[in-house]
Amino acid sequence: MHSSLTCGEWSTIGCLNHHTRLFVGDMVTVTFYDAQGELVDLSFDYKITSSEQGEPQSWPRYIAEHINMYIPLVEAGKMTEHGLIVAYRSNQIYALKGSGIINAELTFHCIAQCDDWKKDEPAYDYVYPNKSCDYNAGVKVLQPKTGKIYRCKPWPFDQFCKVKEENNPLYEPGVGQSWGLAWQQVSCN
């Protein structure tokens, strides 16, 4: 368990905050990316081997502990007044700035039934502002500045989701002055 994010500046690259109940045999794939694509040497599969481990408050903690122990330049936890702690259910994933790691993505591989996710469905469609011309109603984006996921609101507000000079940064999810007109936060509270 880490007491703080030490030795440099850190960026939020993802989160471990889902209300999904997983079952024995299900797997969560954690994939890390830099600007060139997937970092295969860092990415890993986490298999659920007990019913306790699959509880929605448990597996995010176990994955955060795995990241902290085995993944260099990356830490996971919740920042508190006492520093970084590994929490139940809600943990952010951080990468050391300068490491080149820009994103962490979770994919669920369910052999049984996942409560909240379809098989192999990632938690979001894009990392903001990548491929912003494809943003429309219902699209989910990970905002690296907050580590939270936002869903584009339906018409007529979905036009504000697209990144245009006149919109950006006013409607940037989670940080823009008027982001709430275009986006709804859906995770990582």
RALIN-V9986 format. One record per backbone hydrogen bond with DSSP energy under -1.0 kcal/mol. CO is the residue of the C=O (numbers start at 1). NH is the residue of the N-H. Records with the same first field share a line. If there is no record, write none. Layout:
CO: NH ; NH
This chain:
9: 97
11: 95
13: 104
14: 93
16: 91
23: 26
26: 48
27: 109
28: 46
29: 107
30: 44
31: 105
32: 39
33: 102 ; 103
34: 37
37: 34
39: 42 ; 43
44: 30
46: 28
48: 25
50: 54
52: 55
54: 22
55: 58 ; 59
57: 89
58: 62
59: 63
60: 64
61: 65
62: 66
63: 67
64: 68
65: 69
66: 70
67: 71
71: 74
73: 96
75: 94
77: 92
78: 85
80: 83
83: 80
85: 78
88: 90
91: 16
92: 77
93: 13 ; 14
94: 75
95: 11
96: 99
103: 33
105: 31
107: 29
108: 120
109: 27
118: 121
126: 142
127: 130
129: 132
131: 134
132: 135
136: 139
139: 152
140: 125 ; 126
141: 150
142: 128
143: 146 ; 147
148: 143
149: 186 ; 187
150: 141
151: 184
152: 138
154: 157
157: 160
158: 161
164: 168
167: 171
169: 172
170: 178
172: 175 ; 176
176: 179
178: 181
179: 182 ; 183
182: 153
184: 151
